[in-house]
Amino acid sequence: MPKPRKTPAQAEPAPPPPPRRTAMRRATAERKLRILERLTAGVSVPHIARTEDLTIRRVRQIIAEMLAKREVDPPAGFVQLQIARLGDAMQVAHTLMMEGDLKAMDRVIKLAGELDRYHGYGRVEIAAAPAPALQLAKPAPEKDEAEIFRPATR
C-alpha cells in the first residue's frame, strides 16, 4: 500500500534554528533591552556606548531601529520614552516630598504638568460660574428729617 503524499499544509515544521544562532539573537535582544532601560533612566548615549562597548553612532542606530520597528511612529515612541522618564522622576520627587523636602513639592507640581502635557491634557480653562442675578431690595421710602427726629408720642 503506497504512503499518502503530504500536502504543504501537512508538511513537518521547520527544524529549530541552530543553538549558536539562537544565542546570538538572544544576546542582541538583551543588549537592546539594556540600552532601552538605560535610555529610559536618563543615561546619556555616550555613556551607554561606553558601557556596551559600542560606538555612539551604533547606539544611535540601535535606538532608531528600536523606535522604527515599534508599531508606533518615532515621535510617539519618543513621547513614550519621555513619559517613562518623567514617571521615574516623579517617583523620586514624590518620595523626597513625603520625607519633608518642601523644594521637592515644586518639582512634583512641574513634573505633573509635564506628564499632563505628554498625555495630551492641555491647560484647562475652568469657566467661572455665572454670578447669581442680584435682586436689589426696593429702596425704603424716604422720610423727612422732621419725621425721623420727631419726639415719640404715647
C-alpha positions in Angstrom: 0.0 0.0 0.0 1.6 3.3 -1.0 2.1 6.1 1.6 -0.2 9.1 1.2 1.5 12.2 0.0 1.6 15.2 2.4 0.2 18.5 1.3 2.2 21.6 2.0 -0.1 22.4 5.0 0.6 19.0 6.5 4.4 19.3 6.0 6.6 18.9 9.0 7.6 22.1 10.8 11.0 23.6 10.1 13.7 22.4 12.5 14.7 24.8 15.3 17.5 27.2 14.5 20.9 26.1 15.5 21.9 26.9 19.1 24.5 29.5 18.1 22.1 31.5 16.0 19.6 31.5 18.9 22.2 32.5 21.4 23.3 35.5 19.2 19.7 36.6 18.8 19.1 36.4 22.5 22.3 38.4 23.2 21.2 41.1 20.7 17.7 41.3 22.3 19.2 41.5 25.8 21.6 44.3 24.6 18.7 46.2 23.1 16.7 45.9 26.3 19.7 47.1 28.4 20.1 50.1 26.1 16.4 50.9 26.3 16.4 50.7 30.1 19.4 52.9 30.4 17.9 55.4 27.9 14.7 55.5 29.9 16.6 56.0 33.1 18.1 59.1 31.5 21.6 57.8 30.9 23.4 59.7 28.1 24.0 58.0 24.7 27.9 58.3 25.1 27.7 56.6 28.5 25.6 53.8 27.1 28.1 53.4 24.2 30.9 53.1 26.7 29.1 50.6 28.9 28.0 48.4 26.0 31.4 48.8 24.2 29.9 50.3 21.1 30.3 53.5 19.2 28.0 56.4 19.8 26.8 56.2 16.2 25.9 52.5 16.6 24.0 53.1 19.8 22.0 55.8 18.0 21.3 53.4 15.1 20.1 50.8 17.6 17.8 53.3 19.2 16.4 54.5 15.8 15.9 50.8 14.8 14.0 50.1 18.0 11.7 53.1 17.6 11.2 52.3 13.9 10.3 48.7 14.5 7.7 49.5 17.1 4.1 49.8 15.9 4.0 53.4 16.8 5.7 56.2 14.8 9.0 57.5 16.2 7.6 60.8 17.6 5.1 58.7 19.6 7.9 56.4 20.6 9.8 59.5 21.9 6.7 60.6 23.8 6.5 57.1 25.4 10.2 57.4 26.4 9.6 60.8 27.9 6.6 59.6 29.8 8.7 56.8 31.3 11.4 59.2 32.2 9.0 61.6 33.8 7.3 58.8 35.7 10.7 57.7 37.2 11.5 61.3 38.1 8.0 61.7 39.7 8.6 58.8 42.0 11.9 60.2 43.2 10.4 63.7 43.7 7.3 62.4 45.4 9.5 60.3 47.8 11.5 63.4 48.7 8.4 65.4 49.2 6.9 62.8 51.6 10.2 62.9 53.6 9.6 66.6 54.2 11.7 68.2 51.4 9.5 71.2 50.5 11.6 72.0 47.5 10.6 68.7 46.0 6.9 69.8 46.1 7.7 72.3 43.3 9.3 69.5 41.3 6.3 67.3 41.7 4.0 70.0 40.5 6.2 70.7 37.5 6.5 67.0 36.6 2.7 66.6 36.9 2.3 69.4 34.4 4.8 67.8 32.0 3.1 64.4 32.3 -0.2 66.0 31.6 1.2 67.7 28.5 2.6 64.4 27.2 -0.6 62.6 27.9 -2.4 65.2 25.8 -4.1 67.2 28.5 -3.6 70.9 27.8 -4.2 73.7 30.1 -7.8 73.5 31.1 -9.7 76.7 31.3 -12.2 76.5 34.1 -15.2 78.6 33.3 -16.3 80.7 36.2 -19.8 80.0 37.5 -22.2 82.7 36.4 -22.8 85.3 39.1 -26.2 85.0 40.5 -28.5 87.7 39.5 -28.7 90.1 42.4 -32.2 91.3 43.1 -32.0 94.7 44.7 -34.4 95.3 47.5 -36.8 98.1 46.9 -35.5 101.2 48.5 -37.2 102.3 51.6 -39.4 105.3 51.2 -37.5 108.4 52.1 -38.6 110.1 55.3 -38.4 113.7 56.2 -35.9 114.7 58.8 -38.7 116.2 60.8 -40.4 112.8 60.8 -37.3 111.0 61.8 -36.4 113.3 64.7 -39.9 113.9 65.9 -40.4 113.0 69.6 -42.3 109.9 70.2 -45.9 110.3 71.4 -47.6 107.9 73.6 
